[in-house]
Amino acid sequence: MMKSQGVVTASDPDPHVQENVEQTLRMILEYSTAFSEKTQTLVHGLQSHHDLDCRFLGTMLSFSDFYKSKKDLTKPQ
């Protein structure tokens, strides 16, 4: 017996699946925002720390665009 293989598409998507996807995306956005805010707080705290190694770590992290705030990224250079 030979089975056919292919992509199965549903004509009517399950509304519960769509709700779950939307809820998951909202949660990811919330977690992403919270992570960015906490990381920025950590970087700023490291930059003013009394330990030179901590300050150096804060300086190195501040060079990464990933840890910069969105307003810092939109400033013209």
C-alpha positions in Angstrom: 0.0 0.0 0.0 1.2 3.4 -0.9 0.2 6.5 1.2 0.1 9.9 -0.4 1.9 12.6 1.4 1.4 16.3 1.2 0.4 19.4 2.9 -3.0 19.4 4.6 -4.8 22.7 4.8 -8.0 23.3 6.6 -10.7 25.3 4.9 -12.2 26.6 8.2 -9.4 27.3 10.7 -10.3 26.5 14.3 -11.2 29.7 16.2 -9.6 28.3 19.3 -6.3 27.9 17.5 -6.4 31.5 16.3 -7.2 32.7 19.8 -4.3 30.7 21.2 -1.9 32.1 18.6 -3.0 35.7 19.3 -2.7 35.1 23.1 0.8 33.6 22.7 1.9 36.5 20.5 0.7 39.0 23.1 2.5 37.2 25.8 5.7 37.1 23.8 5.5 40.8 23.2 4.9 41.4 26.9 7.8 39.2 27.9 10.0 40.9 25.3 9.2 44.4 26.5 9.8 43.4 30.2 13.1 41.7 29.2 14.3 44.8 27.4 13.4 47.1 30.2 15.1 44.9 32.8 18.1 44.5 30.7 18.4 48.3 30.2 18.1 48.8 33.9 20.9 46.2 34.5 23.2 47.8 31.9 22.7 51.3 33.4 23.3 49.9 36.9 26.5 48.1 35.7 27.8 51.3 34.2 27.7 53.1 37.5 28.8 50.2 39.7 31.9 50.7 42.0 33.5 47.5 40.7 35.6 48.2 37.5 34.8 44.7 36.0 31.1 45.4 36.4 31.5 48.8 34.8 33.4 47.2 31.9 30.6 44.7 31.4 28.1 47.5 31.3 30.1 49.3 28.8 30.5 46.2 26.6 26.7 45.5 26.8 25.9 49.1 25.9 27.7 48.8 22.6 25.2 46.1 21.5 22.1 47.5 19.6 20.1 44.7 21.2 20.4 46.3 24.7 19.7 49.9 23.5 16.3 51.4 24.0 14.1 52.1 21.0 14.4 55.8 21.5 18.2 55.5 21.4 18.0 53.6 18.1 15.7 56.2 16.4 18.1 59.1 17.1 19.8 60.4 13.9 23.5 59.9 13.9 
